[in-house]
Amino acid sequence: MSRTVFIIDDGAEFPYPGPGREAVSAHDYLMRAKPFAKRTRVVNLCSDYSYLGLGYYCALTAEARGDRILPSAEAMLWVGWKRIYRRALGDMERQLTKALRRSPDPDDAPGGPVTVCFGVCAENRFQHLARAVFDAFRCPILRVHYERAETAGGEVVYRITDVRVPNWKKLPAADRALFEKGLDAYTKRHRPTPALARGPRYTLAVLVDPKEAMPPSSPQAIERIVRVGASMGVKVETIGRRDLPRLAEFDALFIRETTALDHHTYRFAKRAETEGIPCIDDAMSILRCTNKVYLAELFRTNNIPSPRTRVIDKDNLEQVAQETAYPIVLKVPDGAFSRGVKRADDAGQMIALGREMLSRSALILSQEYLRTEYDWRIGILNGAPIFASKYFMARGHWQIINHAAKGAPDEGGFETVDLDAVPSAILDAALAAARPIGDGLYGVDTKLIGDRAVVIEVNDNPNLDAGVEDKVLKDGLWRTIVSDFIRRIEAAR
């Protein structure tokens, strides 16, 4: 049975006993000499979350010890400083407006606050809002205050005016019942059922978006990892963007959506980091790989062979255009799947394309154009190569994917080969490029120019498709990935 420890002002006053629950006073917690066991959840219910207050010091102490505490010191600062969290309210206000528009009479919708306890609220219409608020602020109890407003076009919307953390001991009767319900749901989420305990050793969540046009793994690939995982004692379950509150139910997370920083995939990776569960892709790998400016500097600093690259802003665009040998490739820093990549064949075209791209990004890159029939993609996991594929250019195009094709994007063919068939220069360059990124799963794109390997980029979220990357190893590829998750889970424990 999992254990949840509640830190309160006075350890004798906690009125919600239950299986796996324990209450300690803030004083006793601060005086402890060692952290709790790895799988212990710590919930901070101190009455003072203010900066440098008792609850804040408990959170800092927990993080220094490695205890997994809710809320963290960062969350306390976040909810306490309105100027910080104001920027994060957009999605919550959309959920609030949607909920209130479903009221029998939206014009008469009540303006009272919504109380959220562990992601649960009293009214069904606010459940999506409750989950979003809990995900954002990660506090056991939150009270959301709002007001009715109108846009410039006269549309009725609802604005969140304040988010507060009430004292659990001073809740009115209705909210005390809600608190107990939310607390019960929260502690049960982390308690394995007897059936699960007798079944698989571990559970792996795979984050997917069924509506994504070009996902990194096809449904058939996901089916294969589910089947292989089951044969290895790992229950694999697909989850979606709304399942962030459930993440702590799992032992590990595998992100199989295209990642980005301003995106729920990054929030899932950060939450996994907070919960102490292994994640591929981890947040730091996403941060490093999704920005080509960072990669260009990383390659330069580590002497990794790569195309000649320059960073461009609006002030040096014309100068670089005059100094460049053509053709040249222009890239936005955070493009994916060949999107945000353009080719310029002369200075005039480069300036025109550059201005258009700089209207959406403060920086862009110009990169030496190296024409090859195909790119090598070397898959690397935990510092070792696991597959090698050749991705051929789209028909009549200079990229692997032609997004300008009529209808769906046109993709070139592929050839997956045994690792022994890969030129040693390609393998060496790919391993060198992945090493400073981390120990996750990466797809390193390289080109062979004569006998020289050149690294184009490192992808944190490489394609793993049924019949493509697993063409040579077949189920062996998926066993390698599941085995690595098992290794990470056991190391974390």
C-alpha positions as CSV (number, residue, x, y, z in Angstrom):
1,M,0.0,0.0,0.0
2,S,1.4,3.4,-0.8
3,R,1.8,5.9,2.0
4,T,0.7,9.6,2.2
5,V,2.1,11.8,4.9
6,F,0.3,15.0,5.7
7,I,2.2,17.9,7.3
8,I,0.0,20.1,9.5
9,D,0.5,22.7,12.1
10,D,-0.3,20.3,14.9
11,G,0.0,16.6,14.1
12,A,-2.8,15.7,16.6
13,E,-5.5,17.7,14.8
14,F,-5.8,15.8,11.5
15,P,-9.4,14.5,11.3
16,Y,-9.1,12.4,8.1
17,P,-7.4,9.1,9.1
18,G,-7.4,6.3,6.6
19,P,-5.3,3.4,5.2
20,G,-1.8,4.5,4.3
21,R,-2.3,8.0,5.8
22,E,-0.2,9.6,8.5
23,A,-0.1,13.1,9.9
24,V,3.0,14.8,11.3
25,S,3.4,18.3,12.7
26,A,5.5,20.8,10.8
27,H,7.9,20.9,13.7
28,D,8.4,17.2,13.7
29,Y,8.9,17.1,10.0
30,L,11.5,19.9,10.0
31,M,13.4,18.1,12.8
32,R,13.5,14.7,11.0
33,A,17.0,13.6,10.1
34,K,16.2,11.7,6.9
35,P,13.8,11.7,4.0
36,F,10.8,9.4,3.8
37,A,10.8,6.2,1.7
38,K,10.9,6.7,-2.0
39,R,7.3,6.1,-2.9
40,T,5.9,8.2,0.0
41,R,3.7,11.2,-0.9
42,V,4.0,14.2,1.3
43,V,1.1,16.7,1.3
44,N,1.7,20.1,3.0
45,L,-1.4,21.3,4.8
46,C,0.3,24.0,6.9
47,S,-2.0,27.1,7.3
48,D,0.8,29.5,6.2
49,Y,2.0,29.1,2.6
50,S,3.5,32.6,2.4
51,Y,7.1,33.3,1.4
52,L,9.4,32.3,4.3
53,G,6.4,31.0,6.3
54,L,6.3,27.6,8.0
55,G,4.7,25.8,5.1
56,Y,7.2,27.3,2.7
57,Y,10.1,26.1,4.9
58,C,8.6,22.6,5.0
59,A,8.5,22.6,1.2
60,L,12.1,23.7,0.8
61,T,13.2,21.1,3.3
62,A,11.3,18.4,1.5
63,E,12.9,19.3,-1.8
64,A,16.3,19.3,-0.3
65,R,15.7,15.8,1.1
66,G,14.2,14.5,-2.0
67,D,10.7,14.0,-0.6
68,R,7.9,14.3,-3.1
69,I,5.8,17.1,-1.7
70,L,2.6,18.9,-2.7
71,P,2.7,21.8,-3.1
72,S,6.3,22.6,-3.9
73,A,8.0,25.8,-2.8
74,E,7.8,26.9,-6.4
75,A,4.0,26.3,-6.4
76,M,3.6,28.4,-3.3
77,L,5.4,31.3,-4.9
78,W,3.4,30.8,-8.1
79,V,0.0,31.0,-6.4
80,G,1.1,33.9,-4.1
81,W,2.3,36.2,-6.9
82,K,-0.6,37.2,-9.2
83,R,1.7,39.0,-11.7
84,I,3.4,35.7,-12.3
85,Y,0.4,33.4,-12.7
86,R,-1.7,36.0,-14.6
87,R,-0.1,34.8,-17.9
88,A,-1.2,31.2,-17.3
89,L,-4.9,31.8,-16.9
90,G,-6.0,31.8,-20.5
91,D,-6.9,28.1,-20.8
92,M,-8.5,28.2,-17.4
93,E,-10.7,31.2,-18.3
94,R,-11.8,29.4,-21.5
95,Q,-12.8,26.4,-19.4
96,L,-14.6,28.7,-17.0
97,T,-16.5,30.6,-19.8
98,K,-17.5,27.3,-21.4
99,A,-18.8,25.9,-18.1
100,L,-20.8,29.0,-17.3
101,R,-22.3,29.2,-20.8
102,R,-23.8,25.7,-20.2
103,S,-25.7,27.2,-17.2
104,P,-29.6,27.3,-17.7
105,D,-29.3,31.1,-17.8
106,P,-25.7,32.3,-18.5
107,D,-26.6,35.9,-17.8
108,D,-27.6,35.0,-14.3
109,A,-24.6,32.7,-13.7
110,P,-23.4,33.1,-10.0
111,G,-20.3,35.0,-9.4
112,G,-19.2,33.1,-6.3
113,P,-15.8,31.4,-6.1
114,V,-15.2,27.8,-7.2
115,T,-13.5,25.7,-4.6
116,V,-11.1,23.0,-5.9
117,C,-9.8,20.2,-3.6
118,F,-7.1,17.9,-5.1
119,G,-8.5,18.6,-8.6
120,V,-12.1,17.9,-7.6
121,C,-15.0,20.5,-7.3
122,A,-18.6,20.3,-6.2
123,E,-20.3,21.1,-9.6
124,N,-19.9,18.8,-12.6
125,R,-19.8,21.7,-15.0
126,F,-16.6,22.9,-13.4
127,Q,-14.7,19.6,-13.5
128,H,-12.5,20.5,-16.5
129,L,-11.7,23.8,-14.8
130,A,-10.9,22.1,-11.5
131,R,-8.4,19.8,-13.2
132,A,-6.8,22.7,-15.1
133,V,-6.5,24.8,-11.9
134,F,-5.0,21.9,-9.9
135,D,-2.6,21.1,-12.7
136,A,-1.4,24.7,-12.8
137,F,-1.1,25.5,-9.1
138,R,-0.6,22.0,-7.5
139,C,-2.1,23.1,-4.2
140,P,-4.4,20.8,-2.2
141,I,-7.1,23.5,-1.8
142,L,-7.7,26.4,-4.2
143,R,-10.5,28.9,-4.5
144,V,-11.0,30.6,-7.9
145,H,-12.7,34.0,-7.9
146,Y,-14.1,35.3,-11.2
147,E,-16.2,38.0,-12.8
148,R,-18.4,38.5,-15.8
149,A,-17.0,40.6,-18.6
150,E,-17.5,41.5,-22.3
151,T,-15.1,41.5,-25.2
152,A,-14.8,44.5,-27.5
153,G,-17.2,42.7,-29.8
154,G,-19.8,42.3,-27.0
155,E,-19.2,38.6,-26.4
156,V,-19.8,37.5,-22.7
157,V,-16.7,36.0,-21.2
158,Y,-15.6,35.3,-17.6
159,R,-12.3,36.5,-16.1
160,I,-10.5,34.9,-13.2
161,T,-9.8,37.8,-10.7
162,D,-7.9,35.8,-8.0
163,V,-6.7,32.4,-7.0
164,R,-6.4,31.9,-3.2
165,V,-5.3,29.1,-0.9
166,P,-7.8,28.8,2.0
167,N,-7.0,27.2,5.3
168,W,-8.4,23.7,5.3
169,K,-9.4,24.0,9.0
170,K,-11.6,27.0,8.3
171,L,-13.6,25.5,5.3
172,P,-17.4,25.7,5.6
173,A,-19.3,22.4,6.0
174,A,-19.9,21.9,2.2
175,D,-16.3,22.5,1.4
176,R,-15.1,20.2,4.2
177,A,-17.1,17.4,2.6
178,L,-15.5,18.3,-0.8
179,F,-12.0,18.3,0.8
180,E,-12.6,14.8,2.2
181,K,-13.8,13.6,-1.2
182,G,-10.9,15.1,-3.0
183,L,-8.4,13.8,-0.5
184,D,-9.8,10.3,-0.7
185,A,-9.6,10.3,-4.5
186,Y,-6.1,11.7,-4.4
187,T,-4.8,9.0,-2.0
188,K,-6.6,6.2,-3.7
189,R,-5.0,7.2,-7.1
190,H,-1.6,6.2,-5.7
191,R,-2.7,3.0,-4.0
192,P,-2.3,-0.1,-6.3
193,T,-5.3,-2.4,-6.3
194,P,-4.8,-6.0,-5.3
195,A,-5.6,-7.0,-8.9
196,L,-2.8,-4.7,-10.2
197,A,-0.4,-5.9,-7.6
198,R,-0.9,-9.5,-8.8
199,G,-0.5,-8.5,-12.4
200,P,2.3,-6.5,-14.1
201,R,5.3,-5.3,-12.2
202,Y,5.2,-1.8,-13.6
203,T,2.9,0.5,-15.5
204,L,4.0,2.7,-18.4
205,A,1.9,5.6,-19.7
206,V,2.2,6.4,-23.4
207,L,1.1,10.0,-24.2
208,V,-0.6,10.1,-27.6
209,D,-2.9,12.4,-29.6
210,P,-5.1,10.3,-32.0
211,K,-5.8,13.5,-34.0
212,E,-2.2,14.4,-34.6
213,A,-1.6,14.5,-38.4
214,M,2.0,13.3,-38.3
215,P,2.6,11.6,-34.9
216,P,6.0,10.1,-34.1
217,S,4.5,6.7,-33.7
218,S,1.6,5.2,-35.6
219,P,-1.3,3.3,-33.9
220,Q,0.3,0.1,-35.1
221,A,3.5,1.0,-33.3
222,I,1.7,1.7,-30.1
223,E,0.0,-1.7,-30.4
224,R,3.4,-3.3,-30.6
225,I,4.8,-1.7,-27.5
226,V,1.6,-2.6,-25.6
227,R,2.0,-6.2,-26.6
228,V,5.7,-6.4,-26.0
229,G,5.3,-4.6,-22.7
230,A,2.7,-7.1,-21.5
231,S,5.1,-10.0,-22.3
232,M,7.7,-8.3,-20.1
233,G,5.5,-7.6,-17.1
234,V,4.8,-4.0,-18.0
235,K,1.3,-2.7,-18.4
236,V,1.3,-0.1,-21.2
237,E,-1.6,2.3,-21.2
238,T,-2.2,5.2,-23.6
239,I,-3.2,8.5,-22.1
240,G,-4.1,11.9,-23.5
241,R,-3.6,15.6,-22.7
242,R,-6.4,15.6,-20.2
243,D,-4.7,12.8,-18.1
244,L,-2.1,15.0,-16.5
245,P,-3.7,14.6,-13.0
246,R,-3.4,10.8,-13.4
247,L,0.3,10.8,-14.2
248,A,1.4,9.8,-10.7
249,E,-0.6,6.6,-11.1
250,F,2.1,5.3,-13.4
251,D,5.7,4.2,-13.0
252,A,7.0,5.9,-16.1
253,L,6.0,8.1,-19.1
254,F,6.7,7.7,-22.8
255,I,5.8,10.7,-24.8
256,R,4.7,9.8,-28.3
257,E,3.4,13.2,-29.4
258,T,5.4,15.8,-31.2
259,T,7.0,17.9,-28.4
260,A,7.3,21.6,-28.0
261,L,8.0,23.9,-25.1
262,D,4.8,25.9,-25.1
263,H,2.8,22.7,-25.2
264,H,1.2,20.1,-22.9
265,T,4.0,17.6,-23.8
266,Y,6.5,19.8,-22.0
267,R,4.1,20.1,-19.0
268,F,3.8,16.3,-18.8
269,A,7.6,16.0,-18.9
270,K,8.0,18.5,-16.1
271,R,5.2,16.9,-14.0
272,A,7.0,13.5,-14.4
273,E,10.2,15.1,-13.1
274,T,8.3,16.6,-10.2
275,E,6.6,13.2,-9.4
276,G,10.0,11.4,-9.6
277,I,9.0,9.0,-12.4
278,P,11.2,8.3,-15.5
279,C,10.2,10.0,-18.6
280,I,11.2,9.9,-22.3
281,D,11.4,12.6,-23.5
282,D,12.6,14.3,-20.3
283,A,12.0,18.0,-20.0
284,M,15.7,19.0,-20.4
285,S,16.0,17.0,-23.6
286,I,12.9,18.7,-25.0
287,L,14.3,22.1,-24.0
288,R,17.6,21.4,-25.7
289,C,16.5,19.6,-28.9
290,T,13.5,21.7,-29.8
291,N,15.7,24.8,-30.4
292,K,18.1,24.8,-33.3
293,V,19.9,27.9,-32.0
294,Y,20.9,25.9,-28.9
295,L,21.9,22.9,-31.0
296,A,24.1,25.0,-33.3
297,E,26.0,26.4,-30.3
298,L,26.2,23.0,-28.7
299,F,27.7,21.5,-31.9
300,R,30.2,24.4,-32.2
301,T,31.2,24.1,-28.5
302,N,31.7,20.4,-28.6
303,N,33.4,20.3,-32.0
304,I,30.7,18.2,-33.6
305,P,30.9,18.3,-37.4
306,S,27.8,20.2,-38.7
307,P,26.9,22.5,-41.6
308,R,28.2,26.0,-41.5
309,T,25.6,27.9,-39.6
310,R,24.9,31.5,-38.7
311,V,22.4,33.1,-36.4
312,I,20.3,35.8,-38.0
313,D,18.2,38.6,-36.6
314,K,16.5,41.6,-38.3
315,D,19.6,43.7,-37.9
316,N,22.1,41.4,-39.7
317,L,19.8,39.7,-42.3
318,E,20.9,41.8,-45.3
319,Q,24.5,41.6,-44.4
320,V,24.4,37.8,-44.1
321,A,22.5,37.6,-47.4
322,Q,25.3,39.4,-49.2
323,E,28.0,37.2,-47.6
324,T,26.3,33.9,-48.3
325,A,27.1,31.2,-50.9
326,Y,23.9,29.9,-52.5
327,P,21.7,27.9,-52.2
328,I,21.2,28.3,-48.5
329,V,18.8,26.8,-46.0
330,L,16.8,29.0,-43.6
331,K,15.3,27.5,-40.4
332,V,13.1,28.8,-37.6
333,P,14.6,27.6,-34.2
334,D,11.7,25.4,-33.2
335,G,10.5,23.8,-36.4
336,A,9.7,20.1,-36.6
337,F,9.1,17.5,-39.4
338,S,10.8,19.8,-42.0
339,R,8.3,22.6,-41.1
340,G,9.8,26.0,-40.8
341,V,12.7,25.1,-43.1
342,K,13.1,27.1,-46.4
343,R,15.7,27.2,-49.2
344,A,16.9,30.4,-50.8
345,D,18.7,30.3,-54.1
346,D,19.8,34.0,-54.2
347,A,20.2,37.0,-51.9
348,G,16.8,38.5,-52.8
349,Q,15.0,35.3,-52.1
350,M,16.9,35.0,-48.8
351,I,16.0,38.5,-47.7
352,A,12.3,38.0,-48.5
353,L,12.1,34.6,-46.8
354,G,14.1,35.9,-43.9
355,R,11.9,38.9,-43.2
356,E,8.8,36.7,-43.3
357,M,10.3,34.2,-40.9
358,L,11.7,36.9,-38.6
359,S,8.1,38.3,-38.3
360,R,7.3,35.1,-36.3
361,S,10.7,34.5,-34.6
362,A,13.3,36.8,-33.1
363,L,16.1,34.7,-34.5
364,I,16.5,32.3,-37.4
365,L,19.4,30.3,-38.7
366,S,21.1,30.1,-42.1
367,Q,22.7,26.8,-42.8
368,E,25.0,25.5,-45.5
369,Y,23.0,23.5,-48.1
370,L,24.3,20.0,-48.5
371,R,22.6,17.9,-51.1
372,T,22.4,14.2,-50.6
373,E,20.1,11.5,-51.8
374,Y,19.1,10.6,-48.3
375,D,19.7,11.4,-44.6
376,W,20.9,9.0,-42.0
377,R,18.8,8.8,-38.8
378,I,20.5,7.0,-36.0
379,G,18.3,6.1,-33.0
380,I,20.2,6.4,-29.7
381,L,18.9,5.3,-26.3
382,N,20.9,5.8,-23.1
383,G,24.0,6.5,-25.1
384,A,23.8,3.4,-27.4
385,P,22.6,3.1,-31.0
386,I,19.4,1.0,-31.4
387,F,18.4,1.5,-35.0
388,A,19.7,3.1,-38.2
389,S,17.5,4.3,-41.1
390,K,18.0,6.1,-44.4
391,Y,15.3,8.6,-45.1
392,F,15.1,9.5,-48.8
393,M,14.2,12.9,-50.1
394,A,10.6,13.4,-51.3
395,R,10.1,13.0,-55.0
396,G,11.3,16.0,-56.9
397,H,12.0,17.8,-53.6
398,W,15.1,18.7,-51.6
399,Q,13.6,17.6,-48.2
400,I,12.4,14.3,-46.7
401,I,8.9,15.8,-46.4
402,N,7.4,18.1,-48.9
403,H,4.8,20.2,-47.1
404,A,4.0,22.2,-50.2
405,A,2.6,19.1,-52.1
406,K,-1.0,19.1,-52.9
407,G,-3.2,17.2,-50.4
408,A,-1.3,15.5,-47.7
409,P,2.5,16.1,-47.2
410,D,4.6,14.0,-49.6
411,E,7.2,11.9,-47.8
412,G,10.2,10.1,-49.3
413,G,11.0,6.4,-48.8
414,F,13.1,4.7,-46.2
415,E,15.5,1.9,-45.7
416,T,16.3,0.6,-42.3
417,V,19.6,-1.3,-42.1
418,D,21.6,-3.3,-39.6
419,L,23.8,-1.2,-37.4
420,D,26.9,-3.1,-38.7
421,A,26.1,-1.6,-42.2
422,V,26.3,2.0,-41.0
423,P,29.5,3.9,-41.9
424,S,31.6,4.3,-38.7
425,A,31.9,8.0,-39.3
426,I,28.1,8.3,-39.1
427,L,27.8,6.3,-35.9
428,D,30.7,8.2,-34.3
429,A,29.2,11.6,-35.2
430,A,25.7,10.6,-34.0
431,L,26.9,9.4,-30.6
432,A,29.1,12.5,-30.1
433,A,26.1,14.7,-30.9
434,A,23.7,12.9,-28.5
435,R,26.1,12.7,-25.6
436,P,25.9,16.3,-24.4
437,I,22.1,16.2,-24.7
438,G,21.4,13.5,-22.1
439,D,20.7,9.8,-21.8
440,G,17.2,9.8,-23.4
441,L,15.9,8.6,-26.7
442,Y,17.2,10.6,-29.6
443,G,17.1,10.5,-33.4
444,V,20.3,12.0,-34.8
445,D,20.1,13.2,-38.4
446,T,23.4,13.1,-40.3
447,K,24.7,13.3,-43.9
448,L,27.6,11.5,-45.4
449,I,29.6,14.0,-47.6
450,G,32.3,11.9,-49.2
451,D,33.8,10.1,-46.2
452,R,32.9,12.9,-43.8
453,A,29.9,12.7,-41.5
454,V,27.9,15.9,-40.8
455,V,25.3,16.2,-38.1
456,I,22.2,18.2,-39.1
457,E,20.2,18.0,-35.8
458,V,19.3,15.9,-32.8
459,N,15.6,15.1,-32.4
460,D,14.3,14.4,-28.9
461,N,11.1,12.8,-30.2
462,P,12.3,10.5,-33.0
463,N,9.9,8.5,-35.2
464,L,9.3,5.0,-34.1
465,D,6.9,3.4,-36.6
466,A,5.8,-0.1,-37.1
467,G,7.5,-1.5,-40.2
468,V,10.0,1.4,-40.5
469,E,12.4,1.9,-37.6
470,D,11.7,-1.7,-36.3
471,K,12.2,-3.2,-39.8
472,V,15.4,-4.9,-38.8
473,L,15.0,-5.7,-35.1
474,K,11.2,-6.1,-35.2
475,D,10.0,-6.8,-31.6
476,G,13.6,-6.5,-30.5
477,L,13.4,-2.7,-30.8
478,W,10.4,-2.5,-28.6
479,R,11.9,-4.9,-26.1
480,T,15.0,-2.7,-25.9
481,I,12.9,0.4,-25.2
482,V,10.7,-1.4,-22.5
483,S,13.9,-2.9,-20.9
484,D,15.3,0.6,-20.6
485,F,12.2,1.9,-18.9
486,I,12.4,-1.1,-16.5
487,R,16.0,-0.1,-15.7
488,R,15.0,3.5,-15.2
489,I,12.1,2.6,-12.9
490,E,14.2,0.3,-10.8
491,A,17.0,2.9,-10.5
492,A,14.4,5.6,-9.5
493,R,13.1,3.3,-6.7
